[in-house]
């Protein structure tokens, strides 16, 4: 695995499979392996249900990405990150913090457009795929 995906990457690729910054990133990095954290998959599935998208089509779209599941290490990293951010009075959304913990556990940079918020997580390598 080369990168971990944030939910916004999936949403952008779903909406513009050939024209958006996500498609441009994939074209420029075609040989890299993109992994999907469980929480991002859950967020994407929830949005798909709300929007009324075909469950079969959504599953086919998501099936191309290996899934990372939480482990005891994920839980420990999440707890440590949460405590550090709480002490510094810096907020990061709960789901984003789970995604960050997964990226740190797997030592993967996170592809996201949510750079401002996720940059508060000191250990996390954040890649703004839309910046280029």
N, C-alpha and C positions, 0 to 999 in steps of 0.2 A: 504494500500500500504506500502511496506517495502523498496523498492529501486526505483530509477529512472534510466532508461537506457540511455546510450550514444549510438550514432549511431554505434560505433565500436563494441559494444556488439552484436548488431543485425547482422552486417556484418559477424562477426566471427561465430555466431550461424548458419547463413544461409549457410556459406561455409563448416562448419564442425559440423553438428547437433549432432553428437555423440562423437566426438573425441577431440574437442578443449577445451580451458580453460573455455569458456562459458558453454559448456555442463557439465564440471566438477563442475562449480559453481552451476548450476541448480541441479545437482545430490546431492551435499552437502547441498543445501538450498531449497529443493523441496517444502517446505510448504510456502515459501515467495511469496509475490505478487509483480511483477515487472511492473511498470508503464512506459508508453512511452510518452515523451514530443512531442508535435505537430511538432516541428522543426526537431527532430530526425526522425520522421516518414517521413517528407518531404524529408530529405536528403536520407533516405533509398529508398524511392519511385523513386527519381531522378536517383539514381544509378541503380536501377532495370530496369528503362526505357532505360537508356544508354546501359546496358548489354543485353537488349532484353529478360528479364525474363517474364514468363507468369504472366500477371496482376492478374489473378484469384489465382494463387499459392502464389503470394506475399501478396495479401489481406488475404488469409487464414493464412499465417504465422504471419502477423501483428495483426490479429483479437484476438489473445490470450492475448494481453496486453491492459489494460485500458489506454485510452488516456487522457493526461492532456492538457487542452487548455489554451491559455493566457487570463488573466484577467487584470483589472486595477492594481491589486497588482503586477502581473508579470511585467507590464510596468514600474511601479515605482521602483521595485527592479532592473530591467535591467538598468534603467537610473542612479540609485545610484551606481551600480557596474561599469558601463561604466565610469562615472565621476571619481570615486576613482582610477580606473586603469589608466585612462588618466592622472590624476594628478601625479601618481607615475611613469608614463612612462613605465608601464607594459602592454604588449599587450596580449589579449586573442581574438581568432577568434570570429567574430560576432555570428555565429551560436552556438558556444560553450558557449558564454555568455548568449544567450537566454536559453540554456539548464540549465546552472547554475542558472539563475534566477528562472526557474521553480522548480528546486530541492530545492532551498532556500524557495520559497513560500510554497511548500508542506511539508517542513521540512523532506526531504528525502535524504539519502546519494545517491551519484551518482556512478553507476557502470561504470567504464571507464578504458581504457588503456592509456588515455591521461593525466596521473597524473602530469607530469611536467608542462604543461600549465595550467591546471585547478586548481592546487594547489596555483596559484596566486590569486585566489578568496578566500579571507580570511574567509568568512562566510560559504563556501561550504565544506561539508564533502565528501571527495573523497575516493572511495574504488577501489583499483586496483585488480580487480577480477582475473587477470592472475598471480598475485604475488605468489600465493600458489602452 
